Amino acid sequence: MIKKFIKNLFGTKPAAAAPKSVLGTRMEVPVAEHGIDPKLLDDRAVRVVETLQQAGYEAYVVGGAVRDLLLGRRPKDFDVATNATPEQVKSLFRRAFIIGRRFRIVHVVHGRGRDHEVIEVSTFRALLGEEVAERVTGNEKTSKKEMADKAHVVDASGRVLRDNVWGPQVEDAARRDFTVNAMYYDPARQLLVDYHGGLADLRAKLLRMIGDPETRYREDPVRILRAVRFAAKLGFTVEPASKAPLQACARQLPEVPVSRLFDEMVKLLQTGHGLASLEQLRFQGLGRGLFPVLDAVLQADGALPEGWHGELIRKALQDTDLRVAEGRSVAPSFLLACLLWAEVKGRWAQARAAGEPTVPALQQAIDQVFDARIGDISGRGKLAADMREIWLMQPRFERRFGSGPFSLVEQARYRAGFDFLRLRADAGDASSALADWWEDFALGSDEDRQALIADAKTTDRAPARGDASAPRAAQGQAHDDLPADEPAGEGAPAKKRRRRRRPKGRGEGSAAPVSE
């Protein structure tokens, strides 16, 4: 009867008793010792905690947010942990949504549009050993039917595929990854709860895995990447016992769904410490073999390539780190476009050499690179569209006459395309004069734009037919032999230019201003 009641209440069977050796000891640290500044807290996260507590549940800010608060940093995201079930949490908030199957949590949404914020609320998980978990033969994709209606599932290697068994806070702390991420903070009492010496490790700048590191990495191989990311972000050292199994356990990463692995790579490169993350991957011996995108870029030892390609990636990562530090938005499409540009450019040249016209050759190269390096991931359509637009815009920058410049700066993605051109110029892959011209054109008056176009016609004019001694511009070639609606590119076949009339009602300099 009791078991049936618990199953109806939680939707699962009761948790088995956790091994006492793994459980930590609850330590309550007062504000005088931990020193968390309440001003760094998010008001909406505090309201979520208060709402749960007023309803009679335990609730704490948890995880990375607590770690950052202890470091005196304002957290970017706030997570909350509670003993309320997902259904109970959802019932307390007007805009709350239960998400996930592998790990059911609740997203509590505040605000709308750009000002919206999501507070992630998870229920305390029970600490269960592999011996009490349901076992399946495949992975998340192939074993969906086997995992149906099961709360705790592992595969043959011990990787946790589903974990929705609730338990007390002491067990929830033991099943988190690193000690510095396993602390809880009650904003009402300004009380820090620490079970595994996380505060001491944080002050010693150590990343220490809770429990047996090899077992914990096997449960979720993505923890290997989290160790790399946290070490890069925080400047911490991975504790020797936690570091030892990294390379061996990394062999399990190919078993992780491609979309999840791709998301982790983006987190590594776009959370404000991209260059440090690449260095940390190299330091841990993980620079190659984890991500197809990075395999296309990094050298055998995990270092950036020599020449303009390596410089382009370095500058793109530096720019991304700076934008994150300033609180500005970053788009994975732009950084990925920088990472893969050399391969796109190489395949593009091969297609043109085989006789393909300029634009079809570039489109063919883009498709090949996407199939080889990105694969079938969630959100690929939007990602591909943005990257394709950035790349296809590059040969169009070389065409600086007629109505082409006016229409180009009007495009929604113009700024991204121009920023890409500027980085190429800074890295030595494009002409600095060409990038300067487009910057002047976008910001100039009508008169300035007409003068720039007139100057470009003079400097970019092709040599007379048959005059092999006349030099051609290395960059910024006007390509007067192409129709106005076709992007230009080096090696494009000559075509007869057609004179076009300017649409009525369109004056000079009608291009939209450059937007951030």
C-alpha positions as CSV (number, residue, x, y, z in Angstrom):
1,M,0.0,0.0,0.0
2,I,2.8,2.4,0.9
3,K,4.7,1.6,-2.2
4,K,1.6,2.2,-4.3
5,F,1.0,5.5,-2.6
6,I,4.5,6.7,-3.3
7,K,4.3,5.6,-6.9
8,N,1.1,7.6,-7.3
9,L,2.6,10.6,-5.6
10,F,5.9,10.7,-7.5
11,G,5.2,8.8,-10.6
12,T,8.0,6.4,-9.8
13,K,9.0,3.6,-7.5
14,P,10.7,4.6,-4.2
15,A,14.4,5.2,-4.3
16,A,16.7,2.6,-2.8
17,A,18.9,3.7,0.0
18,A,22.1,5.4,-1.2
19,P,25.5,4.2,-0.2
20,K,26.5,6.2,2.9
21,S,30.1,6.4,1.8
22,V,29.1,8.6,-1.1
23,L,26.8,11.0,0.9
24,G,28.3,14.1,2.2
25,T,27.8,15.9,5.5
26,R,25.5,18.9,5.6
27,M,27.4,22.1,6.5
28,E,25.5,25.3,7.0
29,V,27.7,28.3,6.3
30,P,26.4,31.7,7.5
31,V,26.8,35.0,5.5
32,A,29.7,36.2,7.7
33,E,31.7,33.3,6.3
34,H,30.5,32.9,2.7
35,G,30.1,36.6,2.0
36,I,27.5,36.4,-0.8
37,D,26.3,39.9,-1.9
38,P,22.5,39.9,-2.1
39,K,22.7,42.6,-4.7
40,L,24.1,40.1,-7.2
41,L,20.9,38.0,-6.9
42,D,18.2,38.1,-9.6
43,D,14.9,39.3,-8.2
44,R,12.9,36.9,-10.3
45,A,14.9,33.9,-9.1
46,V,14.4,35.0,-5.5
47,R,10.6,35.2,-6.1
48,V,10.6,31.7,-7.5
49,V,12.4,30.5,-4.3
50,E,10.0,32.5,-2.1
51,T,6.9,31.2,-3.9
52,L,8.0,27.6,-3.3
53,Q,8.9,28.2,0.3
54,Q,5.6,29.9,1.0
55,A,3.8,26.8,-0.4
56,G,5.6,24.7,2.2
57,Y,8.5,23.3,0.0
58,E,12.2,23.5,0.4
59,A,13.8,25.6,-2.3
60,Y,17.3,26.9,-3.0
61,V,19.3,28.7,-5.6
62,V,21.7,25.9,-6.8
63,G,24.7,25.0,-9.0
64,G,26.7,27.4,-11.1
65,A,24.8,30.4,-9.9
66,V,25.9,29.8,-6.3
67,R,29.5,29.2,-7.5
68,D,29.5,32.5,-9.3
69,L,27.9,34.4,-6.4
70,L,30.7,33.1,-4.1
71,L,33.3,34.4,-6.7
72,G,31.6,37.8,-6.6
73,R,30.2,37.5,-10.1
74,R,26.7,38.2,-11.3
75,P,25.4,34.9,-12.6
76,K,24.1,34.8,-16.2
77,D,21.5,32.1,-15.3
78,F,19.8,31.1,-12.1
79,D,18.7,27.5,-11.3
80,V,16.5,26.5,-8.4
81,A,16.3,23.1,-6.7
82,T,13.3,22.0,-4.6
83,N,11.7,19.0,-3.1
84,A,8.4,19.8,-5.0
85,T,7.7,17.5,-7.9
86,P,7.6,19.0,-11.5
87,E,3.8,18.9,-11.4
88,Q,3.7,20.7,-8.0
89,V,6.1,23.4,-9.2
90,K,4.0,23.9,-12.4
91,S,0.9,24.4,-10.4
92,L,2.4,27.4,-8.5
93,F,3.3,29.6,-11.5
94,R,1.1,31.0,-14.3
95,R,3.8,30.5,-17.0
96,A,5.6,27.3,-16.2
97,F,6.3,24.4,-18.5
98,I,7.5,20.8,-17.8
99,I,10.3,19.9,-20.3
100,G,12.5,16.9,-20.9
101,R,12.2,13.2,-20.7
102,R,15.7,12.2,-19.8
103,F,15.7,14.7,-16.9
104,R,12.3,16.3,-16.2
105,I,12.5,19.9,-15.1
106,V,10.3,23.0,-15.0
107,H,10.9,26.3,-16.9
108,V,9.3,29.2,-15.1
109,V,9.1,32.1,-17.5
110,H,9.1,35.8,-16.5
111,G,8.6,38.6,-19.0
112,R,8.2,38.6,-22.7
113,G,10.2,39.2,-25.9
114,R,13.8,40.2,-25.4
115,D,13.3,40.9,-21.7
116,H,12.0,37.4,-20.9
117,E,13.9,35.2,-18.4
118,V,13.7,31.5,-17.7
119,I,14.3,30.2,-14.2
120,E,15.0,26.5,-14.4
121,V,13.5,24.5,-11.5
122,S,14.6,20.9,-10.8
123,T,13.4,18.4,-8.2
124,F,15.9,16.9,-5.8
125,R,17.1,13.6,-7.4
126,A,17.7,10.4,-5.6
127,L,21.1,8.8,-5.6
128,L,20.7,5.4,-7.2
129,G,23.3,2.8,-8.1
130,E,23.5,1.0,-11.4
131,E,22.2,-2.2,-9.7
132,V,18.7,-0.7,-9.1
133,A,18.4,1.0,-12.5
134,E,16.5,-0.5,-15.5
135,R,18.9,-1.5,-18.2
136,V,18.4,-1.1,-22.0
137,T,20.4,-2.4,-24.9
138,G,20.8,0.8,-27.0
139,N,21.0,4.6,-26.6
140,E,18.5,7.5,-26.4
141,K,17.5,7.1,-30.0
142,T,17.3,3.3,-30.4
143,S,15.8,2.5,-27.0
144,K,12.9,4.9,-26.8
145,K,10.4,2.1,-26.5
146,E,12.5,0.3,-23.9
147,M,12.7,3.5,-21.8
148,A,9.0,4.2,-22.0
149,D,7.4,4.4,-18.5
150,K,10.7,3.9,-16.8
151,A,12.1,6.4,-14.3
152,H,15.7,5.4,-14.1
153,V,17.5,3.8,-17.0
154,V,21.1,3.1,-17.9
155,D,22.7,1.5,-21.0
156,A,25.2,-1.4,-21.1
157,S,28.1,0.9,-20.4
158,G,26.5,2.5,-17.3
159,R,25.5,5.8,-19.0
160,V,22.4,7.2,-17.5
161,L,19.7,7.7,-20.1
162,R,16.8,8.7,-17.9
163,D,16.8,9.8,-14.3
164,N,13.5,10.9,-12.8
165,V,13.5,9.5,-9.3
166,W,13.1,12.0,-6.5
167,G,14.9,12.0,-3.2
168,P,16.2,14.1,-0.3
169,Q,18.7,17.1,-0.7
170,V,21.6,15.1,0.6
171,E,21.3,12.6,-2.3
172,D,20.7,15.3,-4.8
173,A,24.0,16.9,-3.8
174,A,25.8,13.6,-4.2
175,R,24.6,13.1,-7.7
176,R,25.8,16.5,-9.0
177,D,29.1,16.6,-10.8
178,F,31.8,18.9,-9.2
179,T,31.9,19.9,-5.6
180,V,31.9,23.6,-6.5
181,N,28.6,23.1,-8.4
182,A,26.9,21.2,-5.5
183,M,26.2,24.0,-3.1
184,Y,22.7,25.5,-2.3
185,Y,21.8,29.0,-1.2
186,D,18.7,30.2,0.6
187,P,18.3,33.9,-0.1
188,A,15.7,34.4,2.6
189,R,18.1,33.2,5.4
190,Q,21.3,34.1,3.4
191,L,22.4,30.5,4.3
192,L,24.8,28.4,2.2
193,V,24.5,24.6,2.3
194,D,27.6,22.6,1.4
195,Y,27.8,18.8,1.6
196,H,31.1,18.0,-0.2
197,G,33.6,20.7,0.7
198,G,32.7,22.8,-2.3
199,L,33.5,26.1,-0.6
200,A,37.0,24.9,0.3
201,D,37.6,23.6,-3.2
202,L,36.4,26.9,-4.7
203,R,38.8,28.9,-2.5
204,A,41.6,26.5,-3.5
205,K,40.6,26.8,-7.2
206,L,40.1,23.1,-7.6
207,L,37.6,21.1,-9.8
208,R,36.9,17.9,-7.9
209,M,34.4,15.2,-9.1
210,I,32.0,14.0,-6.4
211,G,32.3,10.2,-6.0
212,D,34.4,8.0,-8.3
213,P,35.4,10.1,-11.3
214,E,35.5,7.3,-13.8
215,T,32.0,6.1,-12.8
216,R,30.7,9.6,-12.9
217,Y,32.2,10.3,-16.4
218,R,30.7,7.0,-17.6
219,E,27.3,8.0,-16.3
220,D,27.4,11.1,-18.5
221,P,30.4,11.6,-20.7
222,V,29.4,15.3,-21.3
223,R,30.9,15.9,-17.8
224,I,34.3,15.6,-19.5
225,L,33.5,18.7,-21.6
226,R,32.1,20.5,-18.5
227,A,35.4,19.9,-16.7
228,V,37.3,21.5,-19.6
229,R,34.8,24.4,-19.8
230,F,34.9,25.2,-16.1
231,A,38.6,24.9,-15.9
232,A,38.9,27.5,-18.8
233,K,36.2,29.7,-17.5
234,L,37.2,29.8,-13.9
235,G,40.9,29.4,-14.2
236,F,40.7,26.3,-11.9
237,T,42.8,23.2,-11.9
238,V,41.2,19.8,-12.4
239,E,42.1,17.8,-9.3
240,P,44.5,14.9,-10.3
241,A,42.1,12.0,-9.5
242,S,39.4,13.8,-11.5
243,K,41.8,14.4,-14.4
244,A,43.2,10.9,-14.7
245,P,40.3,9.2,-16.5
246,L,39.4,12.1,-18.9
247,Q,41.1,10.7,-22.0
248,A,40.0,7.1,-21.5
249,C,36.4,8.1,-20.8
250,A,36.3,10.5,-23.8
251,R,35.9,7.4,-26.0
252,Q,32.3,7.3,-24.9
253,L,31.5,10.8,-26.2
254,P,30.6,9.5,-29.7
255,E,27.7,7.7,-28.0
256,V,26.2,11.1,-26.9
257,P,23.5,12.4,-29.3
258,V,25.1,14.6,-32.0
259,S,22.8,17.6,-31.2
260,R,23.8,17.5,-27.5
261,L,27.5,17.3,-28.3
262,F,27.2,20.2,-30.8
263,D,25.5,22.3,-28.1
264,E,28.4,21.6,-25.7
265,M,30.9,22.6,-28.3
266,V,29.1,25.9,-28.8
267,K,29.1,26.4,-25.0
268,L,32.9,25.9,-25.0
269,L,33.5,28.5,-27.6
270,Q,30.8,31.1,-26.9
271,T,30.6,31.6,-23.1
272,G,33.3,34.2,-23.0
273,H,36.4,32.0,-22.8
274,G,36.7,30.5,-26.2
275,L,40.4,30.8,-26.6
276,A,41.0,29.5,-23.1
277,S,38.7,26.5,-23.8
278,L,40.7,25.5,-26.9
279,E,43.9,25.7,-24.9
280,Q,42.3,23.6,-22.1
281,L,41.2,21.0,-24.6
282,R,44.8,20.8,-25.9
283,F,46.2,20.7,-22.4
284,Q,43.9,17.7,-21.5
285,G,44.8,15.9,-24.7
286,L,41.3,16.3,-26.1
287,G,41.9,18.7,-29.0
288,R,41.1,16.2,-31.7
289,G,38.4,13.5,-32.1
290,L,35.6,15.1,-30.2
291,F,34.0,17.6,-32.6
292,P,34.0,17.3,-36.4
293,V,34.0,21.1,-36.7
294,L,37.2,21.4,-34.6
295,D,38.7,18.4,-36.4
296,A,38.5,20.4,-39.6
297,V,40.3,23.3,-38.0
298,L,42.8,22.2,-35.4
299,Q,46.2,20.7,-36.1
300,A,47.2,17.2,-34.9
301,D,48.4,18.5,-31.6
302,G,45.2,20.5,-31.1
303,A,46.8,23.9,-31.9
304,L,45.3,26.5,-34.3
305,P,46.5,26.3,-37.9
306,E,49.2,28.6,-39.2
307,G,48.6,31.5,-41.5
308,W,45.5,33.6,-42.1
309,H,43.1,30.8,-41.2
310,G,44.4,30.4,-37.7
311,E,44.5,34.2,-37.3
312,L,40.9,34.5,-38.5
313,I,39.8,31.9,-35.8
314,R,41.8,33.6,-33.1
315,K,40.4,37.0,-33.9
316,A,36.8,35.6,-34.1
317,L,37.2,34.0,-30.7
318,Q,38.7,37.2,-29.2
319,D,35.8,39.2,-30.6
320,T,33.3,36.7,-29.2
321,D,34.9,36.7,-25.8
322,L,34.8,40.5,-25.8
323,R,31.2,40.7,-26.8
324,V,30.2,38.2,-24.0
325,A,32.2,40.3,-21.5
326,E,30.3,43.4,-22.6
327,G,26.9,41.7,-22.3
328,R,26.3,41.8,-26.1
329,S,24.7,39.0,-28.0
330,V,26.7,36.4,-30.0
331,A,25.5,34.1,-32.7
332,P,26.9,30.6,-33.2
333,S,26.5,31.0,-37.0
334,F,29.1,33.8,-37.2
335,L,31.8,31.9,-35.2
336,L,31.1,28.7,-37.1
337,A,31.4,30.6,-40.4
338,C,34.8,31.7,-39.3
339,L,35.9,28.2,-38.3
340,L,34.8,26.6,-41.5
341,W,35.6,29.3,-44.0
342,A,39.0,27.8,-45.1
343,E,37.4,24.5,-45.9
344,V,34.5,26.2,-47.8
345,K,37.0,28.4,-49.7
346,G,39.1,25.3,-50.6
347,R,36.1,23.3,-51.8
348,W,34.8,26.4,-53.7
349,A,38.1,26.7,-55.6
350,Q,38.0,23.0,-56.5
351,A,34.5,23.3,-57.9
352,R,35.4,26.4,-59.9
353,A,38.5,24.6,-61.3
354,A,36.2,21.8,-62.4
355,G,34.1,24.3,-64.5
356,E,31.3,25.2,-62.1
357,P,30.0,28.8,-62.3
358,T,30.9,31.0,-59.3
359,V,27.7,31.0,-57.3
360,P,26.7,27.3,-57.9
361,A,30.3,26.3,-57.0
362,L,30.1,28.2,-53.7
363,Q,26.7,26.7,-52.9
364,Q,28.0,23.3,-53.6
365,A,31.0,23.8,-51.4
366,I,28.7,25.1,-48.5
367,D,26.5,22.0,-48.8
368,Q,29.5,19.6,-48.7
369,V,31.0,21.3,-45.6
370,F,27.7,21.2,-43.8
371,D,27.2,17.5,-44.5
372,A,30.8,16.7,-43.4
373,R,31.1,19.0,-40.3
374,I,27.7,19.9,-39.0
375,G,25.5,16.9,-39.8
376,D,21.9,16.4,-38.7
377,I,21.5,18.6,-35.6
378,S,18.6,20.4,-34.1
379,G,18.2,23.9,-35.5
380,R,20.5,23.2,-38.5
381,G,18.1,24.9,-40.9
382,K,18.4,28.3,-39.2
383,L,22.1,27.9,-38.6
384,A,22.7,26.9,-42.2
385,A,20.7,29.8,-43.6
386,D,22.6,32.4,-41.5
387,M,26.0,30.9,-42.4
388,R,25.2,30.5,-46.0
389,E,24.1,34.2,-46.2
390,I,27.4,35.3,-44.6
391,W,29.5,33.2,-47.0
392,L,27.5,34.1,-50.2
393,M,27.9,37.8,-49.3
394,Q,31.7,37.7,-49.5
395,P,32.1,37.7,-53.3
396,R,29.4,40.4,-53.6
397,F,31.6,42.7,-51.6
398,E,34.0,42.7,-54.6
399,R,31.3,44.3,-56.8
400,R,31.2,48.0,-56.1
401,F,29.3,49.6,-58.9
402,G,25.7,50.2,-60.1
403,S,22.9,49.6,-57.6
404,G,24.7,46.5,-56.1
405,P,26.2,48.3,-53.0
406,F,22.9,50.0,-52.2
407,S,21.0,46.7,-52.2
408,L,23.7,44.9,-50.3
409,V,23.7,47.3,-47.3
410,E,19.9,47.0,-47.1
411,Q,20.0,43.3,-46.4
412,A,19.2,42.2,-42.9
413,R,22.4,40.2,-42.5
414,Y,24.6,42.9,-44.0
415,R,26.3,43.7,-40.7
416,A,27.2,40.1,-40.1
417,G,28.6,39.8,-43.6
418,F,30.6,43.0,-43.2
419,D,32.0,42.0,-39.8
420,F,33.1,38.7,-41.4
421,L,34.8,40.7,-44.2
422,R,36.5,42.9,-41.7
423,L,37.9,39.9,-39.7
424,R,39.1,38.4,-43.0
425,A,40.9,41.6,-43.8
426,D,42.5,41.8,-40.3
427,A,43.6,38.2,-40.7
428,G,45.1,38.7,-44.1
429,D,42.5,36.9,-46.2
430,A,41.0,40.0,-47.8
431,S,42.0,43.5,-48.6
432,S,41.9,46.1,-45.8
433,A,41.1,48.7,-48.5
434,L,38.0,46.8,-49.5
435,A,36.8,46.5,-45.9
436,D,37.5,50.3,-45.4
437,W,35.5,51.1,-48.6
438,W,32.4,49.3,-47.4
439,E,32.6,50.8,-44.0
440,D,32.8,54.3,-45.5
441,F,30.0,53.5,-47.9
442,A,27.6,52.2,-45.2
443,L,28.2,55.2,-43.0
444,G,28.6,57.9,-45.8
445,S,26.2,60.5,-47.2
446,D,24.6,60.3,-50.6
447,E,27.4,62.4,-52.0
448,D,30.1,60.3,-50.3
449,R,28.6,57.1,-51.7
450,Q,28.6,58.4,-55.2
451,A,32.2,59.5,-54.9
452,L,33.2,56.1,-53.5
453,I,31.5,54.3,-56.4
454,A,33.2,56.5,-58.9
455,D,36.5,55.9,-57.3
456,A,35.9,52.1,-57.2
457,K,35.2,52.1,-61.0
458,T,38.6,53.7,-61.6
459,T,40.6,51.5,-59.2
460,D,38.9,48.2,-60.1
461,R,38.6,48.6,-63.8
462,A,39.8,45.4,-65.5
463,P,42.7,45.6,-68.0
464,A,41.9,45.9,-71.7
465,R,41.1,42.6,-73.4
466,G,44.3,40.9,-74.5
467,D,46.6,43.2,-72.4
468,A,48.3,40.5,-70.4
469,S,50.8,43.0,-68.9
470,A,48.2,45.2,-67.2
471,P,47.8,44.3,-63.5
472,R,44.5,43.2,-62.1
473,A,43.4,44.2,-58.6
474,A,44.2,41.4,-56.1
475,Q,41.1,42.3,-54.1
476,G,38.1,44.5,-54.7
477,Q,37.8,43.5,-58.4
478,A,34.7,45.2,-59.8
479,H,33.7,42.3,-62.0
480,D,32.0,44.6,-64.6
481,D,31.3,41.6,-66.8
482,L,28.8,40.1,-64.4
483,P,25.0,40.9,-64.3
484,A,23.9,42.9,-61.3
485,D,22.0,40.1,-59.7
486,E,24.9,37.6,-59.6
487,P,27.5,37.6,-56.9
488,A,31.0,37.8,-58.2
489,G,34.0,35.7,-57.5
490,E,37.5,35.0,-58.6
491,G,37.6,32.9,-61.7
492,A,34.0,33.6,-62.7
493,P,33.3,33.2,-66.5
494,A,32.9,36.5,-68.4
495,K,29.3,37.5,-69.2
496,K,27.9,40.4,-71.1
497,R,26.8,43.1,-68.8
498,R,23.2,44.2,-69.1
499,R,22.2,47.8,-68.5
500,R,19.5,48.0,-65.9
501,R,17.2,50.9,-65.1
502,R,16.9,52.2,-61.5
503,P,13.4,51.6,-60.1
504,K,11.3,54.7,-59.9
505,G,11.2,56.4,-56.5
506,R,14.6,55.2,-55.5
507,G,17.1,57.9,-54.9
508,E,20.8,57.8,-54.3
509,G,21.8,56.6,-50.9
510,S,18.6,55.0,-50.0
511,A,20.3,52.1,-48.2
512,A,19.3,51.5,-44.6
513,P,21.9,52.5,-42.0
514,V,24.1,49.9,-40.5
515,S,22.7,48.4,-37.3
516,E,24.4,46.7,-34.5
